[in-house]
Amino acid sequence: MYEICSLKSEKKIPDSDKALLELINSGHEYAGKLFDGEALKEASEVIRKWGADLQLLLESTMDDNQVNHIVTMGENLSTSLFHILLKERNEKVKLIPSVDFIQLNKDGEPDVISIKNKIGPFLKGGETQVWVTQGFVCRNFLGEVANLKRGGSDFTASLIGAAIGADEIQIWTDIDSMHNNDPRVVEKTAPVAVLSFDEAAELAYFGPKVLHPATIQPAKRYNVNVVVKNTMNPQASGTLIKKVKRGSEAVVKAVAAKDNITAIKIRSSRMLMAYGFLRKVFEVFEKYTTPIDMITTSEVAVSLTIDDPSSLYQIIADLEPFGEVEVDYDQTIICIVGNMVSEEKGMVSRIFKCIEKIPVRMISYGGSRNNISLLVSTKYKDQALQSINSGLFGL
């Protein structure tokens, strides 16, 4: 569908029409292999209507609202077909549109209490045993169709699980479990059986996108266990994410890396014995809605990192009146995650021993019980991950 939208935006109408026709035909071909009898008729009608609706959207003026509709259409089609498949197999199933119970507030955040109140009536009464709904599809505060962005299906599952007080939230992905290091970079990695909510949140943000970073928040708040499983290997044990008592588990659990980081240093003698300086610096980033990942300070300088450089030049211009501004591009955050890792005696020396031959740009230590972060040039990332893997895990 993205290809079709691109062709239309480039005014290649014949090509976009052809691509749409091919998409609809492939849908019918797929349905013919999956369904029989009445189920095939129902599925074919769903695909026909889906194609007609998409055609109408493509013929209209393309704006953000139209794009959001188009982005969610694949999810709507797949859940409709899955609903038909379960009915054909005599499951007691009900399809409930996520736009009927998930709505964002003015800050773009969903509210678990609102979801609980709205989803409740759908779950009451009748003989339904399976409920099917869309992932990542929702409404904004104006009531328009919106979405929870890339990876938002995990977030949807967590929101619903928290709202209904589920015993467990299952996230089905393409790996057997979360690992102690990035298997794309490090040859020898090990699965992680159990993580605390805080540890998992750190890894979801800094590491490979196994989980949507926001997934852990509702589960932690309402104390609902999360299990990460492999769709292609359901017998694998997976990773259990739960509330863990401090000090009850091994210290270091995993290492993760986040690329495409930009480091900014503001050096100014005006910081010396001054108050309010950091507030003014933070207000610049707030102005351009740019989150900060890491921060370190001294008497005359502050260094911080961002992962969104879209407003970098404006930010630099606004910071220059405060002092000398230095920028380092192509940086990577290496995140060592564990239970109370920053309070373990000797942990810092062990980490420094692992990276003694690697130049380190920044260190963030003590801000979290579950995270020690290092900033290195991306060209040293692979070496750092391997060295830490050998030094901390013996792999």
C-alpha positions as CSV (number, residue, x, y, z in Angstrom):
1,M,0.0,0.0,0.0
2,Y,2.9,2.3,0.6
3,E,4.0,1.7,-2.9
4,I,0.6,2.6,-4.2
5,C,0.5,5.8,-2.2
6,S,4.0,6.7,-3.5
7,L,2.9,6.1,-7.1
8,K,-0.1,8.3,-6.6
9,S,1.9,11.1,-5.0
10,E,4.2,11.0,-8.0
11,K,1.1,11.3,-10.2
12,K,1.7,7.9,-11.8
13,I,-2.0,7.1,-11.8
14,P,-2.0,4.2,-14.3
15,D,0.8,2.5,-12.3
16,S,-1.0,3.0,-9.0
17,D,-4.2,1.6,-10.4
18,K,-2.3,-1.4,-11.7
19,A,-0.6,-1.9,-8.4
20,L,-4.0,-1.7,-6.6
21,L,-5.5,-4.3,-9.0
22,E,-2.6,-6.7,-8.4
23,L,-3.0,-6.2,-4.7
24,I,-6.7,-7.1,-4.7
25,N,-6.2,-10.0,-7.0
26,S,-3.5,-11.4,-4.7
27,G,-5.9,-11.1,-1.8
28,H,-8.6,-13.1,-3.7
29,E,-5.9,-15.7,-4.6
30,Y,-4.9,-16.0,-1.0
31,A,-8.5,-16.3,0.2
32,G,-9.1,-19.1,-2.4
33,K,-6.3,-21.2,-0.7
34,L,-7.4,-20.5,2.8
35,F,-11.3,-20.7,2.7
36,D,-14.0,-22.9,1.4
37,G,-17.8,-22.5,0.8
38,E,-19.6,-19.8,2.7
39,A,-16.4,-18.6,4.3
40,L,-14.8,-18.1,0.9
41,K,-17.8,-16.0,-0.2
42,E,-17.6,-13.9,3.0
43,A,-13.9,-13.4,2.6
44,S,-14.2,-12.5,-1.0
45,E,-16.8,-9.8,-0.2
46,V,-14.6,-8.4,2.6
47,I,-11.6,-8.2,0.1
48,R,-13.9,-6.6,-2.6
49,K,-15.2,-4.0,-0.2
50,W,-11.7,-3.4,1.2
51,G,-10.4,-2.8,-2.4
52,A,-13.3,-0.4,-3.2
53,D,-12.7,1.6,0.0
54,L,-9.0,1.8,-0.7
55,Q,-9.7,3.0,-4.3
56,L,-11.9,5.8,-2.9
57,L,-9.2,6.9,-0.5
58,L,-6.6,7.0,-3.2
59,E,-8.9,9.1,-5.5
60,S,-9.4,11.7,-2.7
61,T,-7.1,14.5,-1.7
62,M,-4.2,13.0,0.2
63,D,-3.9,14.5,3.7
64,D,-2.8,13.1,7.1
65,N,-6.2,11.8,7.9
66,Q,-6.4,9.9,4.6
67,V,-2.9,8.5,5.1
68,N,-3.8,7.2,8.5
69,H,-6.8,5.5,7.0
70,I,-4.6,3.8,4.4
71,V,-1.9,2.8,6.9
72,T,-4.5,1.0,9.0
73,M,-6.3,-0.8,6.2
74,G,-4.0,-3.8,6.1
75,E,-4.5,-4.4,9.8
76,N,-8.3,-4.1,9.3
77,L,-8.3,-6.6,6.4
78,S,-6.1,-9.2,8.2
79,T,-8.2,-9.2,11.4
80,S,-11.4,-9.5,9.3
81,L,-10.0,-12.5,7.5
82,F,-8.7,-14.0,10.7
83,H,-12.2,-13.6,12.2
84,I,-13.8,-15.4,9.3
85,L,-11.2,-18.2,9.6
86,L,-11.9,-18.8,13.3
87,K,-15.7,-18.8,12.6
88,E,-15.1,-21.4,9.9
89,R,-13.3,-23.5,12.5
90,N,-16.3,-23.2,14.8
91,E,-14.6,-21.0,17.4
92,K,-16.9,-18.8,19.4
93,V,-15.3,-15.6,18.2
94,K,-16.1,-11.9,18.1
95,L,-14.4,-9.1,16.1
96,I,-14.3,-5.8,18.0
97,P,-12.7,-2.7,16.2
98,S,-10.0,-1.2,18.3
99,V,-11.1,2.3,17.2
100,D,-14.2,1.7,19.4
101,F,-12.2,1.6,22.6
102,I,-8.7,3.0,22.1
103,Q,-8.4,6.8,21.9
104,L,-5.5,9.1,22.4
105,N,-5.6,12.2,24.5
106,K,-4.3,15.7,23.4
107,D,-0.8,14.6,24.2
108,G,-1.1,11.6,21.9
109,E,-1.2,9.1,24.9
110,P,-3.8,6.3,25.4
111,D,-5.5,6.0,28.7
112,V,-5.9,2.5,30.3
113,I,-8.9,3.6,32.4
114,S,-10.7,4.9,29.3
115,I,-9.9,1.6,27.5
116,K,-11.2,-0.4,30.5
117,N,-14.5,1.5,30.5
118,K,-15.0,1.2,26.7
119,I,-14.0,-2.4,26.2
120,G,-16.0,-3.7,29.1
121,P,-19.3,-3.9,27.3
122,F,-17.8,-5.9,24.4
123,L,-16.6,-8.6,26.7
124,K,-19.8,-9.1,28.7
125,G,-22.4,-11.7,28.1
126,G,-22.8,-14.3,25.3
127,E,-20.8,-17.4,24.6
128,T,-17.8,-15.6,23.0
129,Q,-14.5,-17.2,24.0
130,V,-12.1,-15.5,21.6
131,W,-12.0,-11.7,20.8
132,V,-10.1,-10.4,17.8
133,T,-9.1,-6.8,17.4
134,Q,-6.5,-4.7,15.6
135,G,-3.1,-3.8,16.8
136,F,-1.8,-0.2,16.7
137,V,-5.1,1.2,15.2
138,C,-6.9,3.8,17.4
139,R,-8.5,7.3,17.3
140,N,-6.9,10.6,18.2
141,F,-8.5,13.1,20.6
142,L,-10.6,14.5,17.7
143,G,-12.1,11.1,16.9
144,E,-10.1,10.7,13.7
145,V,-8.5,7.4,12.8
146,A,-4.9,7.3,14.1
147,N,-2.2,4.8,15.0
148,L,0.3,4.0,17.8
149,K,3.2,4.1,15.3
150,R,5.6,1.4,14.3
151,G,5.5,-1.6,16.6
152,G,2.3,-0.3,18.2
153,S,0.7,-3.7,18.2
154,D,2.8,-4.8,21.2
155,F,1.7,-1.6,22.9
156,T,-2.0,-2.4,22.1
157,A,-1.7,-5.8,23.6
158,S,-0.2,-4.4,26.8
159,L,-2.9,-1.7,27.0
160,I,-5.7,-4.2,26.7
161,G,-4.0,-6.7,29.1
162,A,-3.7,-4.0,31.7
163,A,-7.3,-2.7,31.1
164,I,-8.9,-6.1,31.6
165,G,-6.6,-7.3,34.4
166,A,-5.2,-10.2,32.4
167,D,-3.1,-12.9,34.0
168,E,-0.5,-12.6,31.2
169,I,0.3,-10.6,28.1
170,Q,1.9,-12.6,25.3
171,I,4.0,-10.9,22.6
172,W,4.6,-13.2,19.6
173,T,7.6,-12.2,17.5
174,D,10.3,-13.9,15.3
175,I,12.9,-14.8,18.0
176,D,12.9,-17.5,20.7
177,S,13.5,-15.0,23.5
178,M,15.3,-11.7,24.3
179,H,19.1,-12.2,24.3
180,N,21.9,-10.9,26.5
181,N,23.5,-9.2,23.5
182,D,22.8,-8.3,19.9
183,P,23.1,-11.6,17.9
184,R,23.4,-9.6,14.7
185,V,26.8,-8.3,16.0
186,V,28.0,-10.8,18.6
187,E,28.4,-14.5,17.7
188,K,27.9,-16.0,21.1
189,T,24.8,-14.8,22.9
190,A,22.5,-16.4,25.5
191,P,18.7,-16.2,26.0
192,V,17.4,-14.3,29.0
193,A,14.8,-16.2,30.8
194,V,13.5,-13.5,33.2
195,L,13.6,-9.7,33.2
196,S,12.2,-7.2,35.6
197,F,9.8,-4.6,34.1
198,D,12.5,-1.9,34.5
199,E,15.2,-4.1,32.8
200,A,12.9,-4.9,29.9
201,A,12.0,-1.2,29.5
202,E,15.7,-0.3,29.2
203,L,16.3,-3.0,26.6
204,A,13.2,-2.2,24.6
205,Y,14.3,1.4,24.3
206,F,18.1,0.9,23.7
207,G,18.2,-2.5,22.0
208,P,16.9,-4.3,18.9
209,K,13.2,-3.6,18.5
210,V,11.9,-6.9,20.0
211,L,9.3,-4.9,22.0
212,H,7.7,-1.5,21.4
213,P,9.4,0.7,24.1
214,A,6.0,1.7,25.6
215,T,4.8,-1.9,25.9
216,I,6.2,-2.3,29.5
217,Q,4.6,0.8,31.0
218,P,0.9,-0.4,31.3
219,A,2.1,-3.9,32.3
220,K,4.3,-2.6,35.0
221,R,1.7,-0.2,36.4
222,Y,-1.0,-2.9,36.6
223,N,1.5,-5.7,37.4
224,V,0.6,-8.0,34.5
225,N,3.3,-10.4,33.4
226,V,4.6,-10.2,29.8
227,V,5.9,-13.2,27.9
228,V,7.9,-12.8,24.7
229,K,7.5,-15.9,22.4
230,N,8.4,-17.1,18.9
231,T,5.6,-17.5,16.4
232,M,7.7,-20.0,14.4
233,N,8.9,-21.9,17.4
234,P,6.1,-21.8,20.0
235,Q,7.7,-24.6,22.1
236,A,10.6,-22.3,23.0
237,S,10.5,-21.0,26.6
238,G,10.7,-17.3,25.7
239,T,11.4,-14.5,28.1
240,L,9.2,-13.7,31.1
241,I,9.0,-10.1,32.2
242,K,7.6,-9.6,35.7
243,K,7.9,-7.8,39.0
244,V,11.2,-8.9,40.5
245,K,12.3,-8.2,44.1
246,R,15.6,-6.3,44.3
247,G,18.6,-8.4,44.7
248,S,16.7,-11.6,44.0
249,E,18.3,-12.3,40.6
250,A,21.7,-12.2,38.8
251,V,23.3,-8.8,38.5
252,V,24.0,-8.2,34.8
253,K,21.2,-9.4,32.4
254,A,22.0,-8.0,29.0
255,V,23.8,-5.4,26.9
256,A,22.1,-3.3,24.2
257,A,23.2,-0.7,21.7
258,K,21.4,2.2,20.1
259,D,22.8,3.8,16.9
260,N,22.3,7.1,15.2
261,I,23.0,9.1,18.3
262,T,24.2,12.8,18.2
263,A,26.2,14.2,21.1
264,I,26.0,17.9,22.0
265,K,28.4,19.6,24.4
266,I,27.7,23.2,25.7
267,R,30.8,24.7,27.4
268,S,30.3,27.9,29.3
269,S,31.9,29.7,32.2
270,R,28.4,31.1,33.0
271,M,27.6,27.6,34.5
272,L,30.1,28.1,37.3
273,M,28.2,28.7,40.6
274,A,25.0,29.5,38.6
275,Y,21.5,28.3,38.9
276,G,18.8,28.1,36.1
277,F,21.4,27.3,33.4
278,L,20.3,23.7,32.8
279,R,16.7,24.8,32.8
280,K,17.4,27.2,29.9
281,V,19.2,24.4,28.0
282,F,16.4,22.0,28.5
283,E,13.9,24.5,27.3
284,V,15.6,24.6,24.0
285,F,15.0,20.9,23.5
286,E,11.5,21.2,24.7
287,K,10.9,24.0,22.2
288,Y,11.8,21.6,19.4
289,T,10.1,18.5,21.0
290,T,13.5,16.6,21.0
291,P,14.0,14.0,23.7
292,I,17.3,13.7,25.5
293,D,18.8,10.2,26.0
294,M,21.9,10.8,28.1
295,I,23.3,13.7,30.1
296,T,26.5,14.5,32.0
297,T,27.5,17.7,33.6
298,S,30.6,19.4,35.1
299,E,31.1,22.9,36.6
300,V,31.5,24.5,33.2
301,A,30.0,22.1,30.6
302,V,27.0,19.9,29.9
303,S,27.0,17.0,27.4
304,L,23.9,15.3,26.2
305,T,22.7,13.1,23.4
306,I,19.7,13.0,21.1
307,D,18.4,10.4,18.6
308,D,16.3,12.8,16.5
309,P,18.5,15.3,14.6
310,S,15.6,16.7,12.6
311,S,15.8,20.1,14.5
312,L,19.6,19.9,15.2
313,Y,20.5,23.1,13.4
314,Q,17.8,25.1,15.1
315,I,18.8,23.6,18.5
316,I,22.5,24.5,17.9
317,A,21.5,28.1,16.9
318,D,19.5,28.5,20.1
319,L,22.3,27.0,22.3
320,E,25.1,29.1,20.9
321,P,24.2,32.2,23.0
322,F,24.8,30.1,26.1
323,G,28.4,29.2,25.2
324,E,30.6,27.1,22.9
325,V,28.7,24.2,21.2
326,E,30.4,21.1,20.0
327,V,28.6,18.3,18.1
328,D,29.7,14.7,17.5
329,Y,27.8,12.6,15.0
330,D,27.6,8.9,14.4
331,Q,27.6,7.9,18.0
332,T,26.2,4.8,19.7
333,I,24.9,4.3,23.3
334,I,26.0,1.0,24.9
335,C,23.6,0.1,27.7
336,I,24.5,-2.5,30.4
337,V,21.2,-3.6,32.0
338,G,20.7,-5.6,35.2
339,N,19.0,-5.7,38.6
340,M,20.5,-2.9,40.7
341,V,23.5,-3.0,38.4
342,S,24.7,0.4,39.5
343,E,24.9,-0.7,43.1
344,E,27.0,-3.8,42.6
345,K,30.5,-3.5,44.1
346,G,33.2,-3.6,41.5
347,M,30.8,-3.4,38.5
348,V,32.2,-0.2,37.1
349,S,35.8,-1.5,37.2
350,R,34.7,-4.6,35.4
351,I,33.0,-2.6,32.7
352,F,36.0,-0.3,32.3
353,K,38.3,-3.3,32.1
354,C,36.2,-4.6,29.2
355,I,36.5,-1.3,27.3
356,E,39.9,-0.2,28.2
357,K,41.0,-0.1,24.6
358,I,37.9,1.8,23.4
359,P,37.5,5.6,23.5
360,V,34.5,6.5,25.5
361,R,32.7,9.8,24.9
362,M,30.3,9.8,27.8
363,I,29.3,7.7,30.8
364,S,25.9,7.8,32.5
365,Y,26.0,6.1,35.9
366,G,23.7,6.3,38.9
367,G,20.7,7.7,37.2
368,S,19.0,4.3,37.1
369,R,19.3,1.2,39.3
370,N,19.0,-0.9,36.1
371,N,21.3,0.8,33.6
372,I,24.9,1.9,33.1
373,S,25.3,3.6,29.7
374,L,28.4,4.4,27.7
375,L,28.6,6.6,24.6
376,V,31.1,5.5,21.9
377,S,31.7,6.3,18.3
378,T,29.7,3.9,16.2
379,K,32.8,2.6,14.5
380,Y,33.7,1.0,17.9
381,K,30.3,-0.4,18.6
382,D,31.0,-4.0,17.5
383,Q,34.3,-4.1,19.3
384,A,32.6,-2.8,22.5
385,L,29.7,-5.3,22.4
386,Q,32.0,-8.2,21.9
387,S,34.4,-7.1,24.6
388,I,31.6,-6.6,27.1
389,N,30.1,-9.9,26.1
390,S,33.4,-11.6,26.8
391,G,34.2,-9.7,30.0
392,L,30.8,-9.8,31.7
393,F,29.3,-13.0,30.4
394,G,32.3,-15.0,29.6
395,L,31.0,-15.7,26.0
